[in-house]
Amino acid sequence: MTEVSPAPDPEHRRSADAAGQLSRARRFRRLLFLLPPAVIAAMLALGE
């Protein structure tokens, strides 16, 4: 397939925003996994 020239398409921009949100959520989840279980438990207790 040849390269598609970037067109001012709102659909494309929306999918790009969704991809950005996905990567942000993935980064946040990775940070949660790196936190000690005690901190996660405390966050859950405070969140409820």
PQR file with spaces between the fields and no chain letter, atoms N, CA, C, O and H, PARSE charges and radii, in Angstrom:
ATOM       1  N    MET     1       0.843   -1.205    0.000 -0.4000 1.5000
ATOM       2  CA   MET     1       0.000    0.000    0.000 -0.0000 2.0000
ATOM       3  C    MET     1       0.874    1.249    0.000  0.5500 1.7000
ATOM       4  O    MET     1       1.923    1.295    0.642 -0.5500 1.4000
ATOM       5  N    THR     2       0.417    2.258   -0.733 -0.4000 1.5000
ATOM       6  CA   THR     2       1.168    3.511   -0.758 -0.0000 2.0000
ATOM       7  C    THR     2       0.767    4.378    0.422  0.5500 1.7000
ATOM       8  O    THR     2      -0.279    4.172    1.037 -0.5500 1.4000
ATOM       9  H    THR     2      -0.435    2.220   -1.254  0.4000 1.0000
ATOM      10  N    GLU     3       1.606    5.342    0.725 -0.4000 1.5000
ATOM      11  CA   GLU     3       1.302    6.236    1.856 -0.0000 2.0000
ATOM      12  C    GLU     3       0.076    7.090    1.547  0.5500 1.7000
ATOM      13  O    GLU     3      -0.083    7.596    0.436 -0.5500 1.4000
ATOM      14  H    GLU     3       2.456    5.510    0.225  0.4000 1.0000
ATOM      15  N    VAL     4      -0.771    7.237    2.533 -0.4000 1.5000
ATOM      16  CA   VAL     4      -1.965    8.061    2.348 -0.0000 2.0000
ATOM      17  C    VAL     4      -1.655    9.471    2.835  0.5500 1.7000
ATOM      18  O    VAL     4      -1.208    9.660    3.966 -0.5500 1.4000
ATOM      19  H    VAL     4      -0.642    6.826    3.436  0.4000 1.0000
ATOM      20  N    SER     5      -1.894   10.460    1.975 -0.4000 1.5000
ATOM      21  CA   SER     5      -1.615   11.840    2.384 -0.0000 2.0000
ATOM      22  C    SER     5      -2.595   12.249    3.479  0.5500 1.7000
ATOM      23  O    SER     5      -3.793   11.995    3.359 -0.5500 1.4000
ATOM      24  H    SER     5      -2.257   10.306    1.056  0.4000 1.0000
ATOM      25  N    PRO     6      -2.106   12.873    4.537 -0.5600 1.5000
ATOM      26  CA   PRO     6      -2.981   13.278    5.649  0.2800 2.0000
ATOM      27  C    PRO     6      -4.012   14.301    5.195  0.5500 1.7000
ATOM      28  O    PRO     6      -3.666   15.397    4.755 -0.5500 1.4000
ATOM      29  N    ALA     7      -5.272   13.931    5.307 -0.4000 1.5000
ATOM      30  CA   ALA     7      -6.348   14.842    4.912 -0.0000 2.0000
ATOM      31  C    ALA     7      -7.013   15.409    6.157  0.5500 1.7000
ATOM      32  O    ALA     7      -7.070   14.732    7.184 -0.5500 1.4000
ATOM      33  H    ALA     7      -5.553   13.041    5.665  0.4000 1.0000
ATOM      34  N    PRO     8      -7.515   16.635    6.087 -0.5600 1.5000
ATOM      35  CA   PRO     8      -8.207   17.242    7.241  0.2800 2.0000
ATOM      36  C    PRO     8      -9.532   16.534    7.500  0.5500 1.7000
ATOM      37  O    PRO     8     -10.603   17.075    7.226 -0.5500 1.4000
ATOM      38  N    ASP     9      -9.443   15.323    8.029 -0.4000 1.5000
ATOM      39  CA   ASP     9     -10.629   14.501    8.238 -0.0000 2.0000
ATOM      40  C    ASP     9     -10.957   14.434    9.728  0.5500 1.7000
ATOM      41  O    ASP     9     -10.126   13.979   10.515 -0.5500 1.4000
ATOM      42  H    ASP     9      -8.573   14.883    8.252  0.4000 1.0000
ATOM      43  N    PRO    10     -12.145   14.875   10.131 -0.5600 1.5000
ATOM      44  CA   PRO    10     -12.509   14.844   11.564  0.2800 2.0000
ATOM      45  C    PRO    10     -12.481   13.425   12.126  0.5500 1.7000
ATOM      46  O    PRO    10     -12.124   13.223   13.287 -0.5500 1.4000
ATOM      47  N    GLU    11     -12.859   12.440   11.304 -0.4000 1.5000
ATOM      48  CA   GLU    11     -12.820   11.048   11.761 -0.0000 2.0000
ATOM      49  C    GLU    11     -11.391   10.656   12.131  0.5500 1.7000
ATOM      50  O    GLU    11     -11.157   10.010   13.153 -0.5500 1.4000
ATOM      51  H    GLU    11     -13.150   12.604   10.361  0.4000 1.0000
ATOM      52  N    HIS    12     -10.444   11.054   11.290 -0.4000 1.5000
ATOM      53  CA   HIS    12      -9.045   10.714   11.556 -0.0000 2.0000
ATOM      54  C    HIS    12      -8.589   11.362   12.859  0.5500 1.7000
ATOM      55  O    HIS    12      -7.904   10.734   13.666 -0.5500 1.4000
ATOM      56  H    HIS    12     -10.634   11.578   10.460  0.4000 1.0000
ATOM      57  N    ARG    13      -8.974   12.624   13.059 -0.4000 1.5000
ATOM      58  CA   ARG    13      -8.543   13.319   14.266 -0.0000 2.0000
ATOM      59  C    ARG    13      -9.151   12.642   15.494  0.5500 1.7000
ATOM      60  O    ARG    13      -8.501   12.529   16.533 -0.5500 1.4000
ATOM      61  H    ARG    13      -9.530   13.134   12.403  0.4000 1.0000
ATOM      62  N    ARG    14     -10.410   12.190   15.369 -0.4000 1.5000
ATOM      63  CA   ARG    14     -11.054   11.556   16.513 -0.0000 2.0000
ATOM      64  C    ARG    14     -10.344   10.240   16.857  0.5500 1.7000
ATOM      65  O    ARG    14     -10.142    9.928   18.031 -0.5500 1.4000
ATOM      66  H    ARG    14     -10.939   12.281   14.525  0.4000 1.0000
ATOM      67  N    SER    15      -9.968    9.470   15.826 -0.4000 1.5000
ATOM      68  CA   SER    15      -9.277    8.215   16.100 -0.0000 2.0000
ATOM      69  C    SER    15      -7.901    8.487   16.712  0.5500 1.7000
ATOM      70  O    SER    15      -7.432    7.727   17.559 -0.5500 1.4000
ATOM      71  H    SER    15     -10.133    9.723   14.873  0.4000 1.0000
ATOM      72  N    ALA    16      -7.259    9.572   16.280 -0.4000 1.5000
ATOM      73  CA   ALA    16      -5.962    9.933   16.853 -0.0000 2.0000
ATOM      74  C    ALA    16      -6.123   10.297   18.325  0.5500 1.7000
ATOM      75  O    ALA    16      -5.296    9.916   19.153 -0.5500 1.4000
ATOM      76  H    ALA    16      -7.639   10.189   15.592  0.4000 1.0000
ATOM      77  N    ASP    17      -7.184   11.033   18.653 -0.4000 1.5000
ATOM      78  CA   ASP    17      -7.442   11.377   20.056 -0.0000 2.0000
ATOM      79  C    ASP    17      -7.680   10.117   20.876  0.5500 1.7000
ATOM      80  O    ASP    17      -7.189   10.000   21.998 -0.5500 1.4000
ATOM      81  H    ASP    17      -7.856   11.342   17.980  0.4000 1.0000
ATOM      82  N    ALA    18      -8.435    9.170   20.316 -0.4000 1.5000
ATOM      83  CA   ALA    18      -8.712    7.920   21.025 -0.0000 2.0000
ATOM      84  C    ALA    18      -7.410    7.162   21.270  0.5500 1.7000
ATOM      85  O    ALA    18      -7.215    6.592   22.344 -0.5500 1.4000
ATOM      86  H    ALA    18      -8.835    9.265   19.404  0.4000 1.0000
ATOM      87  N    ALA    19      -6.517    7.154   20.275 -0.4000 1.5000
ATOM      88  CA   ALA    19      -5.236    6.469   20.445 -0.0000 2.0000
ATOM      89  C    ALA    19      -4.429    7.132   21.553  0.5500 1.7000
ATOM      90  O    ALA    19      -3.770    6.447   22.336 -0.5500 1.4000
ATOM      91  H    ALA    19      -6.675    7.617   19.403  0.4000 1.0000
ATOM      92  N    GLY    20      -4.477    8.463   21.625 -0.4000 1.5000
ATOM      93  CA   GLY    20      -3.763    9.177   22.683 -0.0000 2.0000
ATOM      94  C    GLY    20      -4.311    8.825   24.048  0.5500 1.7000
ATOM      95  O    GLY    20      -3.553    8.631   24.999 -0.5500 1.4000
ATOM      96  H    GLY    20      -5.012    9.019   20.990  0.4000 1.0000
ATOM      97  N    GLN    21      -5.634    8.740   24.147 -0.4000 1.5000
ATOM      98  CA   GLN    21      -6.240    8.377   25.430 -0.0000 2.0000
ATOM      99  C    GLN    21      -5.861    6.953   25.812  0.5500 1.7000
ATOM     100  O    GLN    21      -5.618    6.669   26.984 -0.5500 1.4000
ATOM     101  H    GLN    21      -6.249    8.897   23.375  0.4000 1.0000
ATOM     102  N    LEU    22      -5.807    6.050   24.822 -0.4000 1.5000
ATOM     103  CA   LEU    22      -5.445    4.660   25.104 -0.0000 2.0000
ATOM     104  C    LEU    22      -4.026    4.573   25.649  0.5500 1.7000
ATOM     105  O    LEU    22      -3.785    3.888   26.644 -0.5500 1.4000
ATOM     106  H    LEU    22      -6.004    6.282   23.869  0.4000 1.0000
ATOM     107  N    SER    23      -3.076    5.269   24.999 -0.4000 1.5000
ATOM     108  CA   SER    23      -1.692    5.215   25.470 -0.0000 2.0000
ATOM     109  C    SER    23      -1.579    5.817   26.862  0.5500 1.7000
ATOM     110  O    SER    23      -0.801    5.342   27.689 -0.5500 1.4000
ATOM     111  H    SER    23      -3.272    5.825   24.192  0.4000 1.0000
ATOM     112  N    ARG    24      -2.370    6.883   27.124 -0.4000 1.5000
ATOM     113  CA   ARG    24      -2.339    7.497   28.450 -0.0000 2.0000
ATOM     114  C    ARG    24      -2.859    6.510   29.496  0.5500 1.7000
ATOM     115  O    ARG    24      -2.285    6.385   30.578 -0.5500 1.4000
ATOM     116  H    ARG    24      -3.003    7.269   26.452  0.4000 1.0000
ATOM     117  N    ALA    25      -3.945    5.813   29.169 -0.4000 1.5000
ATOM     118  CA   ALA    25      -4.514    4.841   30.109 -0.0000 2.0000
ATOM     119  C    ALA    25      -3.531    3.699   30.342  0.5500 1.7000
ATOM     120  O    ALA    25      -3.390    3.208   31.461 -0.5500 1.4000
ATOM     121  H    ALA    25      -4.411    5.915   28.291  0.4000 1.0000
ATOM     122  N    ARG    26      -2.848    3.279   29.264 -0.4000 1.5000
ATOM     123  CA   ARG    26      -1.880    2.193   29.408 -0.0000 2.0000
ATOM     124  C    ARG    26      -0.742    2.623   30.334  0.5500 1.7000
ATOM     125  O    ARG    26      -0.305    1.851   31.188 -0.5500 1.4000
ATOM     126  H    ARG    26      -2.963    3.679   28.355  0.4000 1.0000
ATOM     127  N    ARG    27      -0.262    3.864   30.162 -0.4000 1.5000
ATOM     128  CA   ARG    27       0.822    4.363   31.006 -0.0000 2.0000
ATOM     129  C    ARG    27       0.361    4.418   32.465  0.5500 1.7000
ATOM     130  O    ARG    27       1.104    4.044   33.372 -0.5500 1.4000
ATOM     131  H    ARG    27      -0.616    4.492   29.469  0.4000 1.0000
ATOM     132  N    PHE    28      -0.875    4.889   32.683 -0.4000 1.5000
ATOM     133  CA   PHE    28      -1.407    4.995   34.040 -0.0000 2.0000
ATOM     134  C    PHE    28      -1.515    3.612   34.678  0.5500 1.7000
ATOM     135  O    PHE    28      -1.198    3.435   35.854 -0.5500 1.4000
ATOM     136  H    PHE    28      -1.479    5.193   31.946  0.4000 1.0000
ATOM     137  N    ARG    29      -1.973    2.622   33.878 -0.4000 1.5000
ATOM     138  CA   ARG    29      -2.107    1.269   34.408 -0.0000 2.0000
ATOM     139  C    ARG    29      -0.737    0.707   34.781  0.5500 1.7000
ATOM     140  O    ARG    29      -0.598    0.026   35.797 -0.5500 1.4000
ATOM     141  H    ARG    29      -2.231    2.767   32.923  0.4000 1.0000
ATOM     142  N    ARG    30       0.282    0.995   33.952 -0.4000 1.5000
ATOM     143  CA   ARG    30       1.627    0.513   34.254 -0.0000 2.0000
ATOM     144  C    ARG    30       2.116    1.123   35.568  0.5500 1.7000
ATOM     145  O    ARG    30       2.751    0.441   36.372 -0.5500 1.4000
ATOM     146  H    ARG    30       0.169    1.548   33.126  0.4000 1.0000
ATOM     147  N    LEU    31       1.821    2.407   35.786 -0.4000 1.5000
ATOM     148  CA   LEU    31       2.208    3.049   37.047 -0.0000 2.0000
ATOM     149  C    LEU    31       1.525    2.363   38.217  0.5500 1.7000
ATOM     150  O    LEU    31       2.141    2.160   39.264 -0.5500 1.4000
ATOM     151  H    LEU    31       1.305    2.961   35.133  0.4000 1.0000
ATOM     152  N    LEU    32       0.245    2.001   38.049 -0.4000 1.5000
ATOM     153  CA   LEU    32      -0.476    1.318   39.130 -0.0000 2.0000
ATOM     154  C    LEU    32       0.191   -0.012   39.450  0.5500 1.7000
ATOM     155  O    LEU    32       0.318   -0.382   40.617 -0.5500 1.4000
ATOM     156  H    LEU    32      -0.255    2.167   37.199  0.4000 1.0000
ATOM     157  N    PHE    33       0.622   -0.740   38.403 -0.4000 1.5000
ATOM     158  CA   PHE    33       1.261   -2.036   38.641 -0.0000 2.0000
ATOM     159  C    PHE    33       2.595   -1.871   39.361  0.5500 1.7000
ATOM     160  O    PHE    33       3.009   -2.749   40.117 -0.5500 1.4000
ATOM     161  H    PHE    33       0.519   -0.440   37.455  0.4000 1.0000
ATOM     162  N    LEU    34       3.268   -0.746   39.126 -0.4000 1.5000
ATOM     163  CA   LEU    34       4.565   -0.530   39.768 -0.0000 2.0000
ATOM     164  C    LEU    34       4.409   -0.131   41.228  0.5500 1.7000
ATOM     165  O    LEU    34       5.332   -0.307   42.024 -0.5500 1.4000
ATOM     166  H    LEU    34       2.932   -0.032   38.512  0.4000 1.0000
ATOM     167  N    LEU    35       3.227    0.413   41.590 -0.4000 1.5000
ATOM     168  CA   LEU    35       3.026    0.822   42.983 -0.0000 2.0000
ATOM     169  C    LEU    35       2.932   -0.405   43.886  0.5500 1.7000
ATOM     170  O    LEU    35       2.481   -1.465   43.452 -0.5500 1.4000
ATOM     171  H    LEU    35       2.477    0.557   40.944  0.4000 1.0000
ATOM     172  N    PRO    36       3.361   -0.261   45.151 -0.5600 1.5000
ATOM     173  CA   PRO    36       3.242   -1.369   46.097  0.2800 2.0000
ATOM     174  C    PRO    36       1.775   -1.701   46.339  0.5500 1.7000
ATOM     175  O    PRO    36       0.929   -0.808   46.306 -0.5500 1.4000
ATOM     176  N    PRO    37       1.456   -2.986   46.585 -0.5600 1.5000
ATOM     177  CA   PRO    37       0.063   -3.392   46.810  0.2800 2.0000
ATOM     178  C    PRO    37      -0.595   -2.597   47.936  0.5500 1.7000
ATOM     179  O    PRO    37      -1.790   -2.310   47.866 -0.5500 1.4000
ATOM     180  N    ALA    38       0.160   -2.241   48.964 -0.4000 1.5000
ATOM     181  CA   ALA    38      -0.411   -1.487   50.086 -0.0000 2.0000
ATOM     182  C    ALA    38      -0.921   -0.124   49.607  0.5500 1.7000
ATOM     183  O    ALA    38      -1.986    0.324   50.032 -0.5500 1.4000
ATOM     184  H    ALA    38       1.130   -2.475   49.020  0.4000 1.0000
ATOM     185  N    VAL    39      -0.168    0.528   48.731 -0.4000 1.5000
ATOM     186  CA   VAL    39      -0.583    1.833   48.226 -0.0000 2.0000
ATOM     187  C    VAL    39      -1.842    1.681   47.367  0.5500 1.7000
ATOM     188  O    VAL    39      -2.752    2.508   47.441 -0.5500 1.4000
ATOM     189  H    VAL    39       0.697    0.164   48.387  0.4000 1.0000
ATOM     190  N    ILE    40      -1.889    0.629   46.559 -0.4000 1.5000
ATOM     191  CA   ILE    40      -3.072    0.388   45.726 -0.0000 2.0000
ATOM     192  C    ILE    40      -4.288    0.153   46.609  0.5500 1.7000
ATOM     193  O    ILE    40      -5.364    0.686   46.341 -0.5500 1.4000
ATOM     194  H    ILE    40      -1.150   -0.043   46.499  0.4000 1.0000
ATOM     195  N    ALA    41      -4.122   -0.646   47.667 -0.4000 1.5000
ATOM     196  CA   ALA    41      -5.233   -0.917   48.580 -0.0000 2.0000
ATOM     197  C    ALA    41      -5.697    0.383   49.239  0.5500 1.7000
ATOM     198  O    ALA    41      -6.898    0.610   49.386 -0.5500 1.4000
ATOM     199  H    ALA    41      -3.247   -1.079   47.885  0.4000 1.0000
ATOM     200  N    ALA    42      -4.755    1.228   49.632 -0.4000 1.5000
ATOM     201  CA   ALA    42      -5.114    2.501   50.261 -0.0000 2.0000
ATOM     202  C    ALA    42      -5.876    3.386   49.267  0.5500 1.7000
ATOM     203  O    ALA    42      -6.855    4.032   49.642 -0.5500 1.4000
ATOM     204  H    ALA    42      -3.780    1.043   49.513  0.4000 1.0000
ATOM     205  N    MET    43      -5.435    3.420   48.002 -0.4000 1.5000
ATOM     206  CA   MET    43      -6.116    4.223   46.990 -0.0000 2.0000
ATOM     207  C    MET    43      -7.537    3.715   46.774  0.5500 1.7000
ATOM     208  O    MET    43      -8.472    4.507   46.655 -0.5500 1.4000
ATOM     209  H    MET    43      -4.640    2.895   47.697  0.4000 1.0000
ATOM     210  N    LEU    44      -7.698    2.391   46.723 -0.4000 1.5000
ATOM     211  CA   LEU    44      -9.037    1.819   46.536 -0.0000 2.0000
ATOM     212  C    LEU    44      -9.927    2.159   47.726  0.5500 1.7000
ATOM     213  O    LEU    44     -11.098    2.496   47.553 -0.5500 1.4000
ATOM     214  H    LEU    44      -6.939    1.747   46.820  0.4000 1.0000
ATOM     215  N    ALA    45      -9.373    2.069   48.939 -0.4000 1.5000
ATOM     216  CA   ALA    45     -10.162    2.360   50.140 -0.0000 2.0000
ATOM     217  C    ALA    45     -10.588    3.831   50.144  0.5500 1.7000
ATOM     218  O    ALA    45     -11.717    4.152   50.516 -0.5500 1.4000
ATOM     219  H    ALA    45      -8.421    1.795   49.080  0.4000 1.0000
ATOM     220  N    LEU    46      -9.679    4.722   49.728 -0.4000 1.5000
ATOM     221  CA   LEU    46     -10.010    6.148   49.710 -0.0000 2.0000
ATOM     222  C    LEU    46     -10.993    6.458   48.582  0.5500 1.7000
ATOM     223  O    LEU    46     -11.824    7.358   48.703 -0.5500 1.4000
ATOM     224  H    LEU    46      -8.762    4.461   49.426  0.4000 1.0000
ATOM     225  N    GLY    47     -10.891    5.708   47.488 -0.4000 1.5000
ATOM     226  CA   GLY    47     -11.749    5.972   46.341 -0.0000 2.0000
ATOM     227  C    GLY    47     -13.196    5.582   46.580  0.5500 1.7000
ATOM     228  O    GLY    47     -14.085    6.093   45.898 -0.5500 1.4000
ATOM     229  H    GLY    47     -10.216    4.977   47.390  0.4000 1.0000
ATOM     230  N    GLU    48     -13.458    4.695   47.524 -0.4000 1.5000
ATOM     231  CA   GLU    48     -14.836    4.231   47.739 -0.0000 2.0000
ATOM     232  C    GLU    48     -15.592    5.089   48.721  0.5500 1.7000
ATOM     233  O    GLU    48     -16.761    4.823   49.002 -0.5500 1.4000
ATOM     234  H    GLU    48     -12.736    4.280   48.078  0.4000 1.0000
